[in-house]
């Protein structure tokens, strides 16, 4: 009986530690973090639908939640959505081939402990900052992208 109790504790302890270690996305320098009252699935759908508000398109989507569930692991909703458009791609490439590694720029939808969801992203101007020394004309493009991502996130979070 004692061995079973010990085994149960060993199996549950990592899960409890993981749950305690995972926290809602907190504000951090260079990021926009927008907690919402929406559910995870609703915020994912609304973010995808809002891409056009900033003149962007959904280019990629990935997240571990579904694959983990198929493995019998329950984790909070987690989706990364890559947004961009060809106009920005061409303009960035004309200035810096290296900077295109940053495209598409991602937004991050996470499920919070209380069942609500948060939309987060790194500011495009922060993402492109390392390339400014070699291509200073990236600055206005990065600021345009800041504005586009603000439009998307505001529309999605409403």
N, C-alpha and C positions, 0 to 999 in steps of 0.2 A: 504494500500500500504506500509506503514511504517513497519507494522508487517511482511510482506513478505520479505522486504529488510533485516530486522533484522534476520529473520529465515535463509535466504540465507547466510548471513554473519556467523551465528553460525554454519551452515553446512560446509561452505568452510574453515573457519578459522583453524579448526583442521587439515584439509588436507594440507593447506599451511604451517602450523607450522611443521607438520610431514615432508613435503618435504624439508623444510629448515634445519631441525634437522638431516636428513639423509645425510651423506657425503660419498664420496668414502673411501674405507679402506685406512687408513694412516699407514705408517711404525710405528712399535712399538717394544720395546725390546723383543727378543726371537721369533719374527715372521719373516717370509720371505714374502714380499709383492711385487708381480710382475705385475704392470700394463701392459696391452697389447693393441694392436690396434684391437684385435679381438672382434667380437660381443659376447654377453653372450652365446648364443646357440652354437656358434662355439667353444668357449673356454671350455664349458662343454663337448662337444663331443671330443675335442682334449685331454682334461685331462683324460677322461675315456680311450681313445685309448692309451695314454702315460703311463698308469699304469705299463704295462709290461716292459717299459724302465728301471724301477727301481726294476724289479723282484717282483712287487706287483700285487695285483688284486683288483678290485672294490668289496668291501664287502657290503657297504651300500650307499644309496643315499637318500637325503631328502631336501626339500625346500618348503617354504611357497608360492611361487609365483603362481603356478597353482591353489592351493586351494583358495587363495585370489581372483584370477580372477574369479573363479566360484561363488564367493560371491559378485562379482561386485566391487572388490577393486583392484586398479591398483598399484602395487608396483614394484620396480626394480627387475630384475632377481637375484635370490639368491639360490644357491645350495651348499649343504655340501656333499662331497663325501668321504666316508670312505675307506681307502686303508690299506691293510695288506697282510700277507701270513702266511701259517701254520708253516713254518720253524721258523719265528720270534715268533709266538705264543708259540710254544713248548719251545723254548729257554728262552723266558721271564718267562713262567710259572715255569720252573725249578729253577728259581732264586727268583721270587716274585709273589705269587698268587695275592697280592694286585695290583701290577703294571698292570696286565691284564685288569683292569677296563679301562685303557686308549686305548685299542684296540677296533676297528680299529682307526688308526690315521687319522684325517680328513684334507682335503684340502677344501678351501672355494672359490667358484667362485661367484663373485658379478658383477652386471651390474653397470657401472659408469654413472654419470649424462650425459656425452657426447655420450652415446651409446656404448662405448668400455667396456671391462671387465677386471677384475683383478683376479689373482689367488693368494691366501694367505694361509699360514698355520703356525702353531706353530712348531718350531723346535722339532723333537722328543727328542733330548737331553734335551730340556727344559721341555717337558712333563714328561719325566722319572726322572728328577732331584729330586723330593721329595722322590723317592724310593731308591736312591743311598746309603743312610746311612745304610739301612738294607740289601741292595744287591749291593755292589759296582761293581760286575761283570756285571751289567746292562750297565755300561758306554760304553764298546765297541759295544754292540748291538745298543745302542742309536746312537752312531756315525755312524754305518752302516746304520741305518735308516735315519739319516741326509743326507748321501750320496745318498741313494735310492730316497728320496723325492726331492733332488736337481736334480737328473736325470729326474724324472717324470715332475717336474715343468719346467725344461729347455726344454724338448721335447714338452710339452703342449703349452708353451708360444711362441715357434718358429713360 
